[in-house]
Amino acid sequence: MPKMKTNSSAKKRFSLTGTGKIKRKSAYKSHILTKKTTKQKRNLTHTQLVSNGDLGNVQRMLCIGK
């Protein structure tokens, strides 16, 4: 059976933490920034963890997990 291929776009967007959780960047920080407040842009700078609802799909794209 051939090896599983990792989704190339997913490996550029997600990274693993030391404990095995998956990190992601915030959305809405790429364009149309003039109408967003400074506080909103600053809070979008930080990374978050992938939510439990999306975890299975992301793990499948990265070929990790079950």
HELIX and SHEET records of a PDB file:
HELIX    1   1 SER A    8  ARG A   13  1                                   6    
HELIX    2   2 THR A   38  LEU A   44  1                                   7    
HELIX    3   3 ASN A   52  LEU A   62  1                                  11    
SHEET    1   A 3 SER A  15  LEU A  16  0                                        
SHEET    2   A 3 ILE A  22  ARG A  24 -1                                        
SHEET    3   A 3 GLN A  48  LEU A  49 -1                                        
END                                                                             
